[in-house]
Structures are given as C-alpha cells and as structure tokens.
Amino acid sequence: MRSSRLLTLLMLLQTRGRMTAQALAEIFEVSVRTVYRDIDQLSAAGVPVYADRGPGGGFALLDGYRTRLTGLSAAEAQTLILAGLPGPAAQLGLSEAATDAQLKVLTALPESAGEAARRAQARIHLDPVGWFREADDSPALRVLAEAAMADRRVTARYGPRRPVELVLEPLGVVLKAGVWYLVAGSDGQVRTYKTSQFVEVSLLEEVFERPKGFDLASHWAAAQEAYAAGLIQGVARLKATAEAQARLRREGGSLTPMPDGTVELAIEGIDFTARELLRLGTEVEVLSPPELRIRIAGLAGEIAARHAI
C-alpha cells in the first residue's frame, strides 16, 4: 500500500508541480506527518524532491526530473486520455484504476505530448448516456465483466417477472447507447442479454474455452445488423420535406430517394410507424401502403376529437 502511495505521490508532483503537505494528506487520507515520512522515503530512494517553506511553499521536484514515455505524438496522447470513459469505468468498478492509469500516462509523456493530453482532458468530455436517461448501473455488471475477463462460467437468474435459471459462458460486455449488454455462450449458441435484467449472478470456479476466432466487436456488429433486419416489415412511400427527411435520418430511419421526389422508408410495423410519423405533423404525407395512411388518419381523428373545443 505504501509503495503504491509513494508512486502516486511522485506522479502527482510531476504532473501538478508544487503541492503542500496538507493537500497531499487530504488526497491520500493520511496525516501530514505521514506525508513528510513519504517525502523522506522518496528522497532516500534518490528522487530529487525538495521543500519550500512559508506561504506558497510546498514540495516539488527539481526541474527536468521526469519519467518519459517516448514515441507518442500529441494526437496519440490525446487519444489515450479520451479512451477511458469515466462513467463506464466506474460501472465496471474500475474508476480508481482508470484515474491512476491516466495519471501514469500524463506522468510518463514528454512535455509537448503531455500538454496536448491535458488540454484534451480539460476540453473534451464524453458522455455515452442518452438524454433524459440514467446510467445503466446494473449490480450484476461487475461480476459478469469479471467472469468474461477470466473465462469463468456463471450461474444466473434472468428476467424481472419470472426469472429463468441459466448457466452462461460470458464472452464479453458491450455498452450501447448507455445500456450494458452481456454476450455469452448458452447451450452451444451465442446470445445477448441485458445486464439490468439479471436478478442474481454467481461466479463459478469452472473455466470455459472461448470459441476459436470469436471477436466481440465483429459479433456485435453482425448481431446489430441481424436485429435491425428482423425488425423491418415493409416499405412506406412518403412525401417529406427536407427537414423531415433529415430528422428521420438522425433518428436512424433508412430512407431511399426516388426519382419522383418521394422517399421510401423501411418500417417496423404499421402501428409503430404511424405513431412515429405523427410526430412530424404536416411535414410528412404517407402515399403507401394504404393501411398506414388509414392508421395515421384514425390516430389523427382521435387526437382531434379529444382536443375539440
């Protein structure tokens, strides 16, 4: 524990410059006397740390003392700093580790790359959770991630209403639009599960062999494509303004421009599509299929009747 604290103390002095004993004591949650002992230990190990007395004083390293990580460009350094999302890292139980890793990277970088990384850290924040949604902090997530890292089986109860008993071989966890999913082997097939739907998960001692050639990113991309294809039930022909078309595309709609100025929209179902298109008001007119036109007209009639004056 103390050796880890000494290393972190050294990195803090290198990245932040002069720091008081009181500030260091608050960071490490130790006494000021302990900080002085740690500084003495660093000095004994040959680290050129010195103390300035009086107001504005504190501990600092001699100019030029740095541990360098060579070969990184400024852009690469920025990428390293932005690669670890603080929210997901915390959900996986790696918040402290992520912070320590960033500190080590900043400590080891050459001065120019380190400055670029610090600027990126101060000016760019990545938030993977959608608007008006809370982070998907599933209690089972950490156990499932641990199982995936160690190739260990788990027993689980899955489903909020009538949980089913499962024995799973976790192959990886995926964060998609703020929601965590588990990709796992079950009964010889690879399936996807929402981690928030796990009622209970227990880590087993049994290990399993990952399928040869399995790649989590490739599997997820293929699974998304298959899922999207399974949702499509037909095509609607629309007259839509440029603004409505842009909005449909932003929301994931698959639009195909036609020679006559209309567009074709891949649809999931009549009722779902009718309700979605109603949000665009008069910016959209459905030409076909007729059952979609009828459903939109019916919904619009119900709305008009309810709001009649």
Summary of the structure (lengths in Angstrom):
residues: 309
radius of gyration: 28.1
end to end distance: 73.1
largest distance: 85.9
contacts: 790
relative contact order: 0.07
helix: 47%
strand: 24%
